[in-house]
Amino acid sequence: MVKTKLHSINAAAFRLPVSALTRLEKDPDIVYVSPDRPVSLKNNYESFTSAVEADVVQQQYGLDGTGIGVAVIDSGVADHVDFHNASGTRVVHSESFVAGNTSTVDAYGHGTHVSGIIGGNGTASGAGSGYSQQIVGMAPNVNIINLRVLDQNGAGTDSQVIAAIQRAIALQTQYNLRVINLSLGRPVFESYTIDPLDQAVEQAWAAGIVVVVAAGNDGRDNSMGTRGFATIGSPGNDPAVITVGATRTMGTPTRNDDAIASYSSKGPTLLDHIVKPDIVAPGNRIASLIVKNSTLDVDFPTLEIAPTGTCTGTCATKYFRLSGTSMATPVISGAVALMLQQQPTLTPDTVKARIMKTAWKGFGVYCDSYDVYNNLYTNQYDLFTYGAGYLDINAALGDTDVVTGMALSPTATYNAANNTVTIVNTSSVTWGTSVVWGSSIVWGTSVVWGNSVLNANSVVWGNSVVWGNTVDTGFSVVWGNSIVWGSSTATAAYSDGQDGEN
């Protein structure tokens, strides 16, 4: 029985008996058979706008995302006052792809929070609300296209996400839909070249839509001895898209003391060894919109951000905080909306290249963090943890370089003879051969990598267990050719409801 036609990737989702699989795989018209795997969310209130220079952008450019459509493929989007302007709601389209459920209401509470980070305008935290400061998204007048794929428990499937992506492509002209936000994903089970989710996001990218994807929340996972490396999920493993890791703002408005969140998944990607994430942005204890009585609100009431000041009328809780790469991803999506408002002709590749080239790279060599149970995690500043660096939207808007090729994320190749990892670009890739986009410019220099060295595109990791010992389990997982990583139902040590880290 046909469940969903997925014409954008020349595929379809079927319900059929296991006994039919062997016959199906032998059909000469079938290129690849993949399970309809489940996908899940990649999730003290911290402000993120100053850290990424968004407040400077508001003053200098006056950009707010007007006229740009962002598709939020998530658990739905609620009708929150922060999505309203003088013309009415900015949630201009809502549609459900959840099997057997046509409701577009956000029963889980995640999609609304994500959408608020992209485009909340702070109305509910304005004068007389009792909130000490306005809680505003990156692009506070952007239009939201609500494509619901996750149920009340934050669960969904590949086919639902793919169907929503192809719907976003179809709605592109109607809503000037220029960005897709995917704060969700699942483990990697095959090469991105045949993974159905990856094929779908590549179709959207080719159609001119910037696809922004969460890296995942498995950076603490050492179950395979990788110290959190090689935990990027799908479709964040695709070299075309912008894959986002999460940082901690440390509760300060400046970025100088910011550091990676230990739960942020690290590269390289399994099987293909793509250099990921591409960029990092604030994702720890991020304040955004609440859906009262949603699953997340009911399960984690302590994450609510209640007004503490004097209210005009009734004081009402309109916000709560969540942590994860799910929260960092919409920061980038909102930034992309601002870039496209400023210069509508930008291609997805130019957008990605400018964001990565202009990223701030002033991190310290090592950082420590503690989860809510006081467990210690230590991370090193390397390109598989931080990517090209920290989003600086002010610098990205000021950049004028134009990409003539593709901005595919490069591949990392291990050389056992000298214990080095080399960044390899294809002939169609923007990085590496051009003066403007040379690897040292995009990913930094030897100083910022601590005891790693970026020299002639070679990265040396010294005594790191992942890179230096071929008999180590973690080494085999990262650089091996077969999948030994968990299962589709495995959960990381970090949960969507855990209150970030210190």
C-alpha positions as CSV (number, residue, x, y, z in Angstrom):
1,M,0.0,0.0,0.0
2,V,1.3,3.4,-0.9
3,K,1.6,5.7,2.1
4,T,3.1,8.8,0.5
5,K,4.4,9.7,-2.9
6,L,7.8,11.4,-2.7
7,H,8.2,12.7,-6.2
8,S,10.9,15.2,-5.3
9,I,13.4,12.3,-4.8
10,N,11.7,9.8,-7.2
11,A,10.5,7.7,-4.4
12,A,7.4,6.7,-2.4
13,A,6.7,5.3,1.1
14,F,4.9,1.9,1.1
15,R,3.5,-0.3,3.8
16,L,4.3,-3.9,2.8
17,P,5.2,-7.3,4.3
18,V,8.8,-8.1,5.1
19,S,8.6,-11.1,2.8
20,A,8.2,-8.6,-0.2
21,L,11.5,-6.8,0.5
22,T,13.8,-9.3,-1.2
23,R,11.7,-9.2,-4.4
24,L,11.5,-5.4,-4.3
25,E,15.3,-5.0,-3.9
26,K,15.8,-7.2,-7.0
27,D,13.5,-5.1,-9.1
28,P,15.7,-3.4,-11.8
29,D,13.6,-0.2,-11.5
30,I,14.4,0.1,-7.8
31,V,17.7,1.9,-7.0
32,Y,17.5,1.7,-3.2
33,V,15.2,0.6,-0.4
34,S,15.3,2.4,2.9
35,P,13.1,1.9,6.1
36,D,10.8,4.8,7.0
37,R,12.9,5.6,10.0
38,P,11.7,7.7,13.0
39,V,13.1,11.2,13.4
40,S,13.2,13.2,16.6
41,L,14.0,16.7,18.0
42,K,17.5,18.1,18.3
43,N,16.8,20.5,21.5
44,N,18.2,30.0,33.1
45,Y,17.2,31.9,30.2
46,E,20.0,33.2,28.1
47,S,19.8,36.0,25.4
48,F,21.5,35.2,22.1
49,T,21.1,38.4,20.0
50,S,24.1,40.2,21.3
51,A,26.4,37.2,21.0
52,V,25.7,36.9,17.2
53,E,25.7,40.7,16.7
54,A,21.9,40.7,15.9
55,D,21.4,43.8,18.0
56,V,24.0,45.7,16.0
57,V,22.2,44.6,12.8
58,Q,18.9,46.0,14.0
59,Q,20.6,49.4,14.6
60,Q,22.8,49.5,11.5
61,Y,20.6,47.9,8.8
62,G,17.1,48.0,10.2
63,L,16.4,44.5,8.8
64,D,13.6,42.4,10.3
65,G,12.9,39.6,7.8
66,T,10.0,41.4,6.1
67,G,8.9,39.6,3.0
68,I,10.9,36.4,3.6
69,G,9.1,33.1,4.2
70,V,10.7,30.5,6.5
71,A,9.3,26.9,6.5
72,V,9.4,25.4,10.0
73,I,9.2,21.6,9.6
74,D,8.6,20.6,13.2
75,S,5.8,19.8,15.7
76,G,3.6,22.7,14.6
77,V,3.3,26.4,15.4
78,A,0.8,27.8,17.8
79,D,-1.1,31.1,17.4
80,H,1.1,33.2,19.7
81,V,0.7,37.0,20.0
82,D,4.4,37.4,19.1
83,F,3.6,36.2,15.6
84,H,1.1,39.0,15.0
85,N,1.6,42.4,13.3
86,A,-0.8,45.1,12.1
87,S,-1.9,42.9,9.2
88,G,-2.6,39.8,11.4
89,T,-0.8,36.6,11.9
90,R,2.6,36.0,10.2
91,V,2.0,32.3,10.3
92,V,0.8,32.4,6.7
93,H,0.4,28.7,6.0
94,S,-0.2,25.7,8.1
95,E,-0.4,22.0,7.1
96,S,0.0,18.7,8.8
97,F,1.9,15.7,7.5
98,V,1.5,13.7,10.7
99,A,-0.1,10.3,9.8
100,G,-3.8,10.3,10.8
101,N,-3.8,13.8,12.2
102,T,-4.7,16.8,10.2
103,S,-4.3,19.2,13.1
104,T,-1.5,21.8,12.8
105,V,-1.6,22.7,16.4
106,D,1.7,22.4,18.3
107,A,0.8,19.7,20.8
108,Y,4.5,19.1,21.7
109,G,5.5,22.8,22.1
110,H,8.8,22.5,20.2
111,G,8.0,24.0,16.8
112,T,6.5,27.2,18.4
113,H,9.6,27.7,20.5
114,V,11.8,27.2,17.4
115,S,9.6,29.6,15.4
116,G,9.9,32.3,18.1
117,I,13.7,32.2,17.9
118,I,13.4,32.8,14.2
119,G,10.7,35.4,14.1
120,G,9.1,36.3,17.5
121,N,8.5,40.1,17.8
122,G,8.5,40.4,21.6
123,T,4.9,41.8,21.9
124,A,4.1,39.6,24.9
125,S,7.2,40.8,26.7
126,G,6.8,44.4,26.0
127,A,5.8,47.3,28.3
128,G,3.3,46.3,31.0
129,S,4.0,42.6,30.6
130,G,6.0,42.1,33.7
131,Y,9.0,40.9,31.8
132,S,12.3,42.8,32.4
133,Q,13.3,42.7,28.8
134,Q,11.7,41.9,25.5
135,I,12.3,38.4,24.2
136,V,12.7,38.9,20.4
137,G,13.7,36.5,17.6
138,M,16.3,37.1,14.9
139,A,13.9,38.3,12.2
140,P,10.9,39.6,14.0
141,N,8.7,40.3,10.9
142,V,9.5,37.2,8.9
143,N,6.6,35.0,7.6
144,I,6.3,31.5,9.0
145,I,5.2,28.5,7.0
146,N,4.1,25.8,9.5
147,L,4.6,22.3,8.2
148,R,3.9,19.9,11.0
149,V,5.7,16.5,10.9
150,L,6.1,15.6,14.6
151,D,3.4,14.4,17.0
152,Q,2.6,15.3,20.6
153,N,5.6,13.3,21.7
154,G,8.0,14.9,19.2
155,A,8.2,11.8,17.0
156,G,7.9,11.6,13.2
157,T,9.2,9.6,10.3
158,D,11.4,10.1,7.2
159,S,8.4,10.1,4.8
160,Q,6.6,12.8,6.8
161,V,9.6,15.0,6.7
162,I,10.3,14.4,3.0
163,A,6.7,15.1,2.2
164,A,6.9,18.4,4.1
165,I,10.1,19.4,2.3
166,Q,8.6,18.8,-1.1
167,R,5.6,20.8,-0.1
168,A,7.9,23.6,0.9
169,I,9.4,23.5,-2.6
170,A,5.9,23.7,-4.1
171,L,5.0,26.7,-1.9
172,Q,8.3,28.6,-2.7
173,T,6.8,31.1,-5.1
174,Q,3.5,31.7,-3.3
175,Y,5.2,32.7,0.0
176,N,8.7,33.7,-1.1
177,L,9.8,30.7,0.9
178,R,13.6,31.0,1.0
179,V,14.5,29.1,4.1
180,I,13.7,25.7,5.6
181,N,14.4,25.1,9.3
182,L,14.9,21.5,10.4
183,S,15.5,21.3,14.1
184,L,15.2,17.5,14.0
185,G,17.0,14.4,12.7
186,R,17.9,10.8,13.3
187,P,21.1,8.7,13.3
188,V,23.1,8.1,10.1
189,F,22.5,4.6,8.6
190,E,23.9,5.0,5.1
191,S,25.9,7.4,2.9
192,Y,24.3,10.8,2.3
193,T,24.3,9.9,-1.4
194,I,21.5,7.4,-0.9
195,D,19.9,8.5,2.4
196,P,16.3,9.6,1.5
197,L,16.3,12.6,3.9
198,D,19.6,13.8,2.4
199,Q,18.2,13.5,-1.1
200,A,15.2,15.6,-0.1
201,V,17.2,18.4,1.4
202,E,19.4,18.5,-1.7
203,Q,16.3,18.9,-3.9
204,A,15.3,21.9,-1.8
205,W,18.8,23.4,-2.0
206,A,18.8,22.9,-5.7
207,A,15.5,24.7,-5.9
208,G,17.1,27.8,-4.3
209,I,16.0,27.3,-0.7
210,V,18.6,27.6,2.1
211,V,18.2,24.5,4.3
212,V,19.4,24.8,7.9
213,V,19.7,21.6,10.0
214,A,20.5,20.8,13.6
215,A,23.7,18.9,14.2
216,G,22.2,16.8,16.9
217,N,22.5,16.5,20.7
218,D,24.9,13.5,21.0
219,G,28.2,15.3,21.7
220,R,28.4,13.7,25.1
221,D,27.9,10.2,23.7
222,N,31.0,8.1,24.4
223,S,29.3,4.7,24.1
224,M,31.5,3.8,21.1
225,G,34.6,5.4,22.4
226,T,34.5,8.4,20.1
227,R,34.2,11.1,22.8
228,G,31.2,12.5,20.9
229,F,32.9,12.7,17.5
230,A,31.1,11.3,14.5
231,T,27.6,11.9,16.1
232,I,26.2,14.3,13.5
233,G,22.7,13.2,12.5
234,S,20.8,13.0,9.2
235,P,20.1,15.2,7.3
236,G,22.8,17.4,8.9
237,N,25.4,15.0,7.4
238,D,24.6,16.3,3.9
239,P,27.4,18.5,2.5
240,A,25.0,20.9,0.8
241,V,23.1,22.1,3.9
242,I,24.1,24.4,6.7
243,T,24.6,22.2,9.8
244,V,24.4,24.0,13.2
245,G,26.1,23.2,16.5
246,A,25.2,24.8,19.8
247,T,27.1,27.2,22.1
248,R,26.6,28.5,25.7
249,T,26.4,32.3,26.1
250,M,27.4,31.9,29.8
251,G,24.6,34.4,30.7
252,T,26.6,37.4,29.4
253,P,25.9,39.6,26.4
254,T,29.4,39.3,25.0
255,R,30.7,36.3,23.0
256,N,34.2,36.4,24.3
257,D,33.5,34.0,27.2
258,D,31.1,31.7,25.1
259,A,32.0,28.1,24.6
260,I,30.6,25.0,22.9
261,A,27.7,23.1,24.6
262,S,29.0,19.6,25.4
263,Y,25.8,18.0,24.0
264,S,26.4,19.5,20.6
265,S,27.1,16.7,18.1
266,K,30.5,16.6,16.4
267,G,31.9,15.6,13.1
268,P,33.2,14.1,10.9
269,T,30.0,12.4,9.6
270,L,29.8,8.7,9.7
271,L,30.7,6.8,6.5
272,D,31.3,9.9,4.3
273,H,33.5,11.9,6.7
274,I,32.0,15.2,5.8
275,V,33.4,18.1,7.9
276,K,30.5,19.2,10.1
277,P,29.1,21.2,11.8
278,D,29.4,24.2,9.5
279,I,28.7,26.9,12.1
280,V,27.7,27.2,15.7
281,A,25.2,29.5,17.4
282,P,23.7,30.0,20.9
283,G,21.5,27.0,21.9
284,N,21.7,26.7,25.7
285,R,18.8,27.8,27.8
286,I,17.3,29.9,25.1
287,A,14.1,31.9,25.9
288,S,11.3,31.7,23.3
289,L,7.6,31.1,23.0
290,I,5.6,28.7,25.2
291,V,2.6,26.6,24.2
292,K,0.8,26.3,27.5
293,N,-0.3,22.7,28.4
294,S,1.8,21.3,25.5
295,T,3.8,18.1,26.3
296,L,7.0,20.0,27.0
297,D,5.2,22.5,29.2
298,V,3.4,19.8,31.2
299,D,6.5,17.6,31.6
300,F,9.0,20.4,32.4
301,P,7.1,23.2,34.2
302,T,10.3,24.5,35.8
303,L,11.4,25.7,32.4
304,E,8.6,28.3,32.2
305,I,9.8,32.0,32.3
306,A,7.2,33.8,34.3
307,P,6.9,37.7,34.5
308,T,8.5,39.0,37.6
309,G,7.7,42.7,37.4
310,T,4.5,44.8,37.5
311,C,1.9,44.0,34.9
312,T,-0.8,46.0,33.3
313,G,-3.7,43.8,33.7
314,T,-3.2,40.0,34.2
315,C,0.3,38.7,34.3
316,A,0.7,35.7,32.1
317,T,3.5,33.3,31.3
318,K,4.3,33.6,27.6
319,Y,7.8,32.1,27.4
320,F,9.9,29.2,28.4
321,R,13.5,28.0,27.8
322,L,14.9,25.0,26.0
323,S,18.4,23.8,25.2
324,G,19.9,22.0,22.2
325,T,21.0,22.3,18.7
326,S,17.3,22.6,18.0
327,M,17.5,26.1,19.4
328,A,20.8,27.1,17.7
329,T,19.4,26.1,14.3
330,P,16.7,28.8,14.1
331,V,19.2,31.4,15.1
332,I,20.9,30.7,11.8
333,S,17.6,30.5,9.9
334,G,16.7,33.9,11.2
335,A,20.1,35.2,10.2
336,V,19.6,33.8,6.7
337,A,16.3,35.6,6.4
338,L,18.0,38.9,7.2
339,M,20.6,38.2,4.5
340,L,18.0,37.4,1.9
341,Q,15.9,40.5,2.9
342,Q,19.0,42.7,2.4
343,Q,19.9,41.0,-0.9
344,P,17.2,38.8,-2.4
345,T,19.3,37.5,-5.3
346,L,21.7,35.6,-3.0
347,T,22.0,31.9,-3.8
348,P,22.0,29.3,-1.0
349,D,25.7,28.6,-1.7
350,T,26.7,32.3,-1.4
351,V,24.6,32.5,1.9
352,K,26.4,29.5,3.3
353,A,29.9,30.7,2.2
354,R,29.4,34.2,3.6
355,I,28.2,32.9,7.0
356,M,31.1,30.5,7.3
357,K,33.8,32.9,6.1
358,T,32.7,35.7,8.4
359,A,32.2,33.5,11.5
360,W,34.0,34.6,14.6
361,K,36.8,32.3,15.6
362,G,38.1,33.7,18.9
363,F,37.4,30.7,21.1
364,G,39.7,29.4,23.7
365,V,41.6,26.1,23.1
366,Y,39.7,24.0,25.7
367,C,36.5,24.5,27.7
368,D,34.8,22.7,30.5
369,S,31.1,22.5,31.2
370,Y,28.9,20.8,33.7
371,D,25.4,19.2,33.2
372,V,22.6,19.6,35.7
373,Y,24.0,16.5,37.5
374,N,27.4,18.2,37.9
375,N,29.1,15.8,35.5
376,L,32.2,17.4,33.9
377,Y,32.7,17.5,30.1
378,T,35.8,18.9,28.4
379,N,35.9,19.9,24.7
380,Q,38.7,21.0,22.4
381,Y,38.4,23.8,19.9
382,D,38.6,22.0,16.5
383,L,36.7,22.2,13.2
384,F,34.7,19.0,14.0
385,T,33.3,20.7,17.1
386,Y,32.9,24.4,16.1
387,G,32.9,24.1,12.3
388,A,33.9,27.5,10.7
389,G,33.2,29.3,14.0
390,Y,30.5,31.4,15.7
391,L,27.8,33.2,13.7
392,D,28.5,36.9,13.3
393,I,25.5,38.2,11.3
394,N,26.8,41.7,11.2
395,A,29.9,40.6,9.5
396,A,27.9,38.3,7.1
397,L,25.7,41.2,6.1
398,G,28.8,43.3,5.4
399,D,30.4,40.7,3.2
400,T,30.1,41.2,-0.6
401,D,31.9,38.0,-1.9
402,V,29.9,36.1,-4.5
403,V,30.2,32.3,-4.9
404,T,30.4,31.0,-8.5
405,G,30.7,27.4,-7.5
406,M,29.1,25.3,-4.8
407,A,29.7,25.6,-1.1
408,L,29.7,21.9,-0.2
409,S,31.2,21.1,3.1
410,P,34.5,19.3,2.4
411,T,35.5,15.7,3.2
412,A,38.1,14.7,5.9
413,T,40.6,12.0,4.9
414,Y,42.8,10.1,7.4
415,N,46.4,9.3,6.5
416,A,47.7,6.5,8.7
417,A,51.3,7.1,7.6
418,N,51.7,10.5,9.3
419,N,48.6,10.5,11.5
420,T,47.0,13.5,9.8
421,V,43.5,14.3,8.6
422,T,43.3,16.3,5.4
423,I,40.5,18.5,4.2
424,V,39.7,17.5,0.7
425,N,37.5,19.5,-1.7
426,T,36.0,18.5,-5.0
427,S,36.5,20.5,-8.2
428,S,33.1,22.0,-7.9
429,V,33.5,23.3,-4.3
430,T,34.1,26.9,-3.5
431,W,36.7,26.3,-0.8
432,G,40.4,25.7,-1.2
433,T,41.4,26.9,-4.7
434,S,40.2,30.5,-4.4
435,V,42.0,33.3,-2.6
436,V,38.7,34.5,-1.2
437,W,37.5,31.1,0.1
438,G,40.8,29.4,1.0
439,S,40.6,26.8,3.8
440,S,42.7,29.0,6.2
441,I,40.2,31.8,5.8
442,V,37.1,29.7,6.3
443,W,38.3,27.4,9.0
444,G,40.9,29.5,10.7
445,T,44.7,29.1,11.3
446,S,47.0,27.0,13.4
447,V,46.6,29.3,16.4
448,V,42.9,28.7,17.0
449,W,43.2,24.9,16.9
450,G,45.3,24.6,20.0
451,N,47.5,21.5,19.7
452,S,46.0,20.8,16.3
453,V,47.6,22.4,13.3
454,L,45.9,23.6,10.1
455,N,48.8,23.7,7.7
456,A,48.5,22.9,3.9
457,N,45.0,21.8,4.7
458,S,46.2,19.1,7.1
459,V,44.9,18.8,10.6
460,V,47.1,16.9,13.1
461,W,45.5,15.7,16.3
462,G,48.5,14.4,18.2
463,N,47.6,12.0,21.0
464,S,43.8,12.2,20.6
465,V,42.3,8.7,21.0
466,V,39.9,9.2,18.1
467,W,42.6,10.1,15.6
468,G,45.8,8.4,16.8
469,N,45.1,4.8,17.7
470,T,43.9,2.5,14.9
471,V,43.1,-0.3,17.4
472,D,40.8,1.9,19.4
473,T,37.1,1.3,19.1
474,G,36.4,5.0,18.7
475,F,38.9,5.2,15.8
476,S,37.2,2.3,14.0
477,V,33.8,3.9,14.4
478,V,34.8,7.3,13.1
479,W,37.0,6.1,10.2
480,G,35.4,2.7,9.5
481,N,33.4,1.8,6.4
482,S,30.5,0.1,8.2
483,I,27.7,1.2,10.5
484,V,28.1,0.1,14.1
485,W,26.4,3.2,15.7
486,G,23.3,2.5,17.8
487,S,19.9,2.1,16.4
488,S,17.0,4.3,15.3
489,T,15.4,4.1,18.8
490,A,18.6,4.9,20.7
491,T,18.5,8.0,22.9
492,A,21.4,10.2,23.9
493,A,22.4,11.1,27.4
494,Y,20.9,14.5,26.8
495,S,17.2,15.0,26.6
496,D,15.1,17.8,25.2
497,G,13.7,18.6,28.7
498,Q,17.0,18.8,30.5
499,D,17.8,22.3,31.5
500,G,21.0,22.9,29.4
501,E,24.3,23.0,31.2
502,N,26.5,25.3,33.3
